[in-house]
Amino acid sequence: MSLFARLFCLLACCALPTLALAQATVPASECPVLDANDPQARNSLLYYVCYYQSPPGDPAYSAIQPAELPSNMEWTPSRGRELVFSQTHSVYWVRLNVQNNGRERQLWYLNLSYPLLDEVTFWRGDGPRDVLVTGDQHRFHARAVDYRFFLLPIYLNSGESRSITLRIRSSGALNLPLQLETPAELIAQSNHLAISHGLFYGAILVLAIFNLLLFASSGTFYYLHNAFYMGTMGLFLFAMGGFANQYFWPEHPAFANTFIPLSLILCGLSMTLFGRSFFEVERHTLADKTLKAITWLCVGVIGLTLVLPYNLAILLNTLLGLIIIFILSIIAVSRWREGYQPAKWYVLAWVIMATGALVYAAAAFGYLADFLARESLMLTAIGGQVILLNYAMVQRWRLMNNKLLKVEQEARTDLEYKVHERTAQLRSTMRELESANRKLATLSLNDPLTGLYNRRHMDNILPELCAEARRTGQPLSLGLVDVDHFKTVNDTWGHGFGDTCLQMIANLLSRHAKRPRDVAIRFGGEEFALLLPGTDMEGAQKVCEALLEDLRAAVVNAPDGARAKLTMSAGIALMQPDEDQHAFFERADSALYKAKARGRNQTAIAES
């Protein structure tokens, strides 16, 4: 048996005792008299209540006041059981005999704590001022007290007795939780409920606003859908508790009734939208098509809600809401089994919410007694669900963040490998790799004009290559190359043409530094360097001579149509044993000056 089937069976078992109200009847005069001064008697009010169910066609159905009731009408004593009735078209008459056995005139309130009743008429005497006609089909100000429940003030002199009669009719289910309370008891209960409801609705409002801010900052739609769900759920409970009728539209009772099923179907729509975005359902799958169909069904039912009678609309929308919860739970379990961990918390949240919703629906439709307790249970269930849903969103955020970090780490590792594939020593330890990453985060290692490595990269890599050459005994050659008379080129044709020439020379260097570990560097305006690991003096001289020869053969068309010919001078040094990088560089630089002194357009070899 499934979880939902067990819940329905549990609800049915709970509902049976409340449906089995006593069928014994008594005359109205034999209904017991309640001593209003006795707190224990007031707490056992339902032992003193009698009621009469009048279906359509019964003489009492069309009676407008107690005087029109048939004289032989037999009342049914409640015998302590709550007056709870499912969907019915009957009119219910309720009788309560009260007496003040105290020594002073006192005030009590008869509290009918179920706000969803169409018409409620109180008689506390025979005078015109002793009649109170109210209900949620009437304007809110028709009530004797500005309160979400129906309150009847009862003043009794010392020794006075009164017979209180109620006529109740509603298009939906009837819950008649009656209490006789002193003003102090009523205020204490109201304060307690005000604190609990204030905390609940305040938390819902804060979380909804917080999710809206998250949506505004991140653009992630499930934050918007979660805020939409919490807002509609809060409005639905606000309306079911009678607060919306009291504070939002006290002058529009028709809309107050329509808003309850309307807010319920909006809850279903928001649940569907949130579930679809939260689960990351792949497009064109069965789950995606199902949720899309439910979304459009909810939109259609919203239109129906505005034209259907209340009893049909609330029944249809409640059934659709339970179906939506069931389908979302199935999809959540499926996603959980697929390895989507946030769905685990979503499932738990909906189990709690579904339990509360089933109990609350059973109470609202008249299958369970003690509506106030069921309302508190529903608020607790929704509170638990909201907490778990937001925790599930945190887990989803952590999952997404871990994925992003993994992608970022993979991309960074790949980039580091490409940039440092020639740096074996830096790849040897993680500490050296992290140090290089920090440097790469703050420094640019490439010349923006030519695309070659810049002086900073040369300063980084030259000590490493020197250390490697000393350690392995492999040769390391350095060629410093300078363009001859380059200032004349800039002065004659401008710096733009000069930059073009430098880019052409950089391409030549890149072609000649063709081995994987060869490095071509621009370390000055028209000054270049070739780092040649594993290359002796003879090989380095061949590379530089070939480079100078290619440049001699290259002809560049100047902006004025002239043909510019460029030459370079080169100084070559082979690293000596135990020589540091500074001395190594100075010898290559001295060789470059030697080549220039000899007339340029040639190579010179540094002395050992």
N, C-alpha and C positions, 0 to 999 in steps of 0.2 A: 504493500500500500504506500502511495507517495506521501510526501510531507504535507501537501495541501489537502489531500483526502483525509489524513489524520486530523488536521486542524478543523476541517468541516465537521467531522464526527464529534470532536471535542466540543465544538460550539453547539451542535445539536443536543448533546447530552446536558450541556449547561442550560440550554434554553427550555428543555422539557419541564423542569419544575416551575418555571415562571409562567408557562402556558397553562399549567394545571391549576388555575384559580378555583377556589371553592365555588360550588354551584348551589349551595344552600341559600335560601332566600328568607328575608324577614321583612316585616312592615317597617316603614321609615321611622316610626316611633320607637321601635325596638333597637335601633342602632345605638351602641353604647355611648355614654357621655364621657368626654375627656375633661379631666381637671387641668386647666391651662396652667395652674401654679405648680403642678407636679412635674419636675424635669424628667423623671423616668417615664411618665405617661406621654410627655411630648416626644421623647425619643422612640416610643413605641406607637407613634401616631397611626400607623397603618392597621393596628388592631382595633381602631375606633372608626375606621372609614367604611362606608357602604357605597356601592356603585350600581349603576344600571346601564346595560348596553341596549341602545335603541336603534335597531336597523331601519333602513328606509321602509316606510309603510306602517311602522309602529306608531301608535298615537303619541308617544313621548317624543318621537323624532321631530315632529312639527311643532312641539310645544316651545314657546318662546320664553316662558317664565315658570317658576315652580308651581304657581297656582293653576296652570293649565295641565299639569301632570295628572294622569288617571289616579283616582283615589285608591284603587286596588293594586297599584303598581308594587311589585315585590322587589326589594333591594337585595343585592348580594353583598354580604360582609367580606371585607378583604382578608380578615384573619391574619394580618401581619405580612401578607405577601404583597410585593410591589405591583402596582397597576401598570402592566406593560402589555401593549397590544400591537400586533403586526399590522400590515397594510389593511385598512378597514374603511368602509364608508359610513359606519354607524356614528351616532351621536352618543356621547357618554355623559351620564349624570352622576355626580359624586356628592355625597352627603356626609357632613361631619358635625356632630353635636359637641359644643364646647361650653364650659361653665367656669366662672371665676369664683373659687372658694376662698380667695384671699380677703383681706380686710380693706383693701384699697382698690380704686379704679386703676386698671393697668392696660398697657398696649402690647399686643402680640402681632406678629406678621405670619400669615399663611403663605409659605414660599413654595411655588410650583417651579422647580428648578429644571425645566426643560424648555428651551427658548423656541423650539420649532413647532409651535402649535398655531393653526390658522386662526381659530376663534376660541377665546376663553371668556366666559361670563361668570362673575362672582355675585352671589346674593348673600348678604350678611344681615338681612332684615326685610321688612315689607315696604319700607319707604323708598321713594325714587332716588334718594341720595345713598341708599344702601346697595345700589347696583353698580358694578364696574364691568364694562364691556371692553375687552382688549384682545390681544393676539397679534401674530405677525402679519395678518391681513389688514391690520389697522395701523394707523400712524403710531409711532413710538410714544408720542406724548399722551396717548390715550391711557397709558398705564398710571397707576396710582403713585408709583415711585419710579424715578429715573434709574432703572436697573435692568440688567440684561435678562433676568428671570422675571416671572410674574409674581408680584407681591400684593397681598391684600391686607391692609391694616385692619385689625380687630380690636376695638375698645370694649372692655367689659367692666361694668360696675361690680362692686362687691356683691357676690351671690347671684349675679346675672348669668342667664344661660341663653345661648343662641344656637340656631341651626344654620350652618354654612352650607350653601348649595353651589355647585359648579356645573356649568354646561360647557362641554368641550367637544370641538369638532376639528378634524384635520384631514387633509388629503393624503398624508403619508402615514407613517407609523405613529403610535401614541405611547409616550412615556409619561407617567404621571407621578414623578417623585415629589411627594408632599412632605413639608416640614412645618411645624409650628414653633416659631422662635421668638425670643425676646429681642428687643433692639440691640442689646449688648451681644447676644449670640450671633445675630445677623451681621453686625459690624465685624466681629472677630472672624467669622467665616469669610466675609467679603475681603478683609485685609489679607487673610491667608491666601485666598485665590488670587488677589491682586499681585501679591509678591511672586507667586509661582508663575502666573501668566505673564507678568512683566519680565521676569527673567527669561522665560521661553521666547516670547516674541522679540524681546530686545536682542537676544543671542541670534535668532534667525535673521533679524534686520542687519545686525553687524556683519554676519557671515555673508549675507547677500551683497552688501556694499563692498566688502573685502574682495569677493569674487569678481564683482564688476571692475574694481580697480586693477585686479590681476589681468582681466581681459583687456582693459584699456592699455596696460603697459606691455603685455606680451602678444596680444592679438590671437590668443588661443581660445577657440570657441567653446570648449567644454567648460571654461570658467563662466562664460555668459550663460550657457544652458543650466549650469548649476545654480547660478544666481536666479535665473528664471524659475527653476523648480522650487527653490526655497521661498521665493516670493509668492508663487501661486499656492504652495502648500500652506504657508502662513496665512494667506488671505482666506483659504478654504476653512481652516480651523477657526479663524477669526469670525467668519460668517456662521459656522456651525455653533460656535459658542455664544452667539447673539451679540457680539461686540460690533460687528459691521452694521447691523440694524440700529444699534444704539448711537454709534459715532459717525458713520459714513453717510447713510441715507435714511434718517429717521422719518422723513416726510414722504418716502417712496416705498411703501411696503411691497408693491408688486415686484419692483426690481430686487428688493431684498430677498424675495423667494427665488427669483430667477438666478440670482448671483451664486447661490449655493451649488446647483448642478453645473453652472457655467465655470466656476472656479475649479470644480472637480475635474472637468474635462480638460481644462487648461493644465492642471497637474499632470494628467495623463500625457498630454502633448509634450510638456517640459521633461517628464521622465524619459520619454522616447528619444527626444533630441539629445539629452544628456547621455543616455546609454549609448547611442549611436556614435557620438564623438569620443566618449570615454573608452569604449572597447576597441577603437581603431579597427572597426570592421572593414574588411577589404571590399572594394566595390564589386558589384554584380554577383556577390555571393547570395545564398539563400537568406542569411541573417540580414544582409544589407537590404534586400528586396522586401523582406518582412517588415523591417523597421520603417522603410519608406512608405509602405502600404499603411501601416498603423498611423504614421504622421498625417497622411492625407485623410485617413478615416477620422482622426480626431478633428481635423479642420472641418470636415463635413458635419460631424456631430455637434460642433460649436454652433453651426447654423440651425440645426434641429433643436438644440436646447432653447433657443430664443422663441420657438413657436410651440413646442410640446408642453403639455401640462406638467406641473411640478412633479407629481407622483411618478409619471412615466419617465421624465427627464432624469430624475435622481436615480431611479432604478437602472435605466440604460447606462448612465455614466458610471455608476458604481460597478456594474458588471464589466464594462469596458476597462475601467481602472484595474480591477482584479486580473483581467486577462492580460493587460499590459505588464503588470507586475510579474505574472507567471511566465510570460514570454521573455522578458528581460532576465529573469532568474535562470531560465534555460540557456540563453545566450551567454550569461555570465559564467555558468558552470562549464559550458563548452570552451570558452576562452581560458578559463582556469586550467582545464585539462590540457589545453594546447601549450601551457607554460607561461601564460600571461598572469604574473603574480598579483598585480593590483586587483584582478577580478575576484580573488579570494575575499578581500575585504568588502568588495561590492556585494558579493553573495551574502555575507554575514549581515551587512546593512539591510539588505532587502528581506532577509528572513525575519529580522526584528521588526521591520516596518510592516511586512505582510501580516505577522501575528497581531500587531497592534491594529492594523487596518481591518482585519477580519473581526476582531472583537468589537471594535468601534462601530463597524457596519452592522453587526448583529444587534448592538444596543440601539443604534439609530433606527433600524428597521423593526424594532420592537421584539426581538428574540432574546435579549438579555436585559436584566434589570440593572439598576444603579448606574444611570447614564453618567453621572458626575465621576464615578470611579473609572468608567470606561474612557471618559474624556481625558482624565489624568493619565491613564495607561497609554492612550494614543499620543499625548504630548511627550511622555517619556520615551515611547518607541520612536517617534519622529526625531526627538533630540538625540537618541542613540544612533539613529540612522544618519543624521546629518554629521555627527562626529565621525562615524566610520567612513562615510563618503568622502569627507574632507581628508581623513587619514589615507584613504585609498588614492585620492588625488596626489597627496604627498608622495606615496609610494610610486605612483606613475611618474611624477616629476623626477624622483630619484632614478627610476629606470631609464627615462629619457636622458637625464644628465649623464648617467654612466655610459650610455650608448654614444653620446656626443663626445665624452672624454675619450672613449675608446677610438672613435674615428679620428679625433684630434691627435691622439697619441700615435696612431698608425701613420697619419700624414706627417707628423713631426719626425718620426723615426725614419720614414722614407726620405724626407728632405735632408735630414742630418746625414744619412748614408750617402746621398748624392753629393752633398757639399763636402763631406769629409772622407770620401772614398780613397783619397790619396794620402790620408793622415792615419797611418796604421797605429801609431802610438796613442793618439787620442781615442781610438776605438778600443784600446786595451782594457780600460777600466770605466765603470759607470761614472765615477767622480769626474774624470777628465771629460767625458761626454756631456755631463750636465754643465760643466764649466764652459764648454764650447757653446752649448745652447744659450747660456746666459749672455755670452758675448755676441752671438748671432742675433739675439733679441734686441741688442742696443746698437750694434755696429753694422754698417753696410760694407761688404767686402768687394764690391764690384765698382769699376769706373763707369759712371752713367753715360759717358760719350762713346767709348769704344767697346764696352762690354767685357774688357779684360779685367783681371784682378787689379786692385789698387795697392797703394803703398802700405796701407794697413794690413792687407793680407800678406804682403811680402814680409812685413815686420813679424807677423805671427808664424809664418811657415818656414822662414829662413833658419831660425834657431833649431827648429825641429829637424829639418833636413841635415843641418850641420851635425847635430847630435847623432842622427841615424848613420851618417857617413863615418863618424868617428867610431861608432859602435860596431858597424858591419865591415868597415874597411873598403866599402864601395866608393868609386870616384863620384865627386859632385862638382859640376861646372856651373859658372855664373857668367852670363854675357850681358853687359850693359850696352845699350844701343841708343844713339842720339841722332836726331835728324839734323843734317847739315844746313846751316843758314836758314833755319825755319822762320826766324823773325822777318827775313826778307819776303817770304811767302805771305805772311800775315800783313805786312805793310803794303805789299803790292796788290794783293787780291782780296784782302779782308779776312777777318777771323772765321767767317762762315766757310770759305773755301779751305782755310787752314784746318777746320774741324773735319771737313771731308777727306783731306789728305791723311789726317791722323786715323780716321776710321779705316781708310784703305791700308795703311801701314799695319794697323791692328789685325786686319784680316790676314795679311802676309805672315805676321808673327804666329797667328793661330794655326796657319797651315804648316809652318815649319816646326812648331812645338806639337808634334803629332803623336808622340808616344803618350801612353795613359798618364804617366807621372810628370811629364813636362809641363811647366807652368810659364805662361806669358803674362807679363805684368806691365802696366803703365804706372810708373811711380813719380812722374813729373809732367810738365807741360808737353814737351816733345821727347821725353826720356822714357825708354822702355827697358825691360829686363827679361832675360830668359833664364829660368832655373832648370837645370838639366841633371836630375839625379841619375846615377849609374852611367854617366857619360864622361869619358876622359877628355883630355885637351884636344886630341886630334878630332874626335867626334864633334866637340863643341865648335871647333874652328870651321869644320865643314858646314855645320848648321848656320853659323853666322855668315860665312862667305856666300852660301846659297841665298840667304835672306837678302844680303846686300846686292847680289847679282839680280835677283828678281825685282828689287826696287829700281835698279838702274834701267832695267828693261821696261818698267812700267811708265806709261805716259798718261798724265791727267790733264784733261781739258779745263782750262781756267775760265772764269765767267766772261772774260773779254775775247775768248776764242783762242788765246795763246795756248801753247802746249808746255805745261810745266813738267820739268824733270827733277826728281828728288833723289838725294843720296843720303847715306847714313854712315856713321862711324861706329865701330864696335870695339869694346875692350873685353878680353876674356881672361878669366882666372880659374885655376883648378885648386880646389881646397887642399891645403896641406895638413898633415897629421898634427893633432893638438892645436890647430888654429881655430880661433873663435870667429863668430860671424862678422864682427866689426872689422877685424883685420882682413878677412876674406873679401868683404865688400869694398874696403879701401883699395885693395890691390886691383880689383876689377875696375874701379873708378879711375885709378891712376893709369891703367892700360887704355881706358877710353880717352883720357886727355892726351896720352902719347899718340893715339891714332889721329886725333884732331891736329896735334902739333906737326905731324908728318904730312899734313895736307888734306886730311879728311877722306871720306869715301874709301875706307879701308878698315881692316881689323888689326888690332895689336894684342899681343899676348903678355899677360902680367908676369913679372919676374917671380921666381920661387922665393 
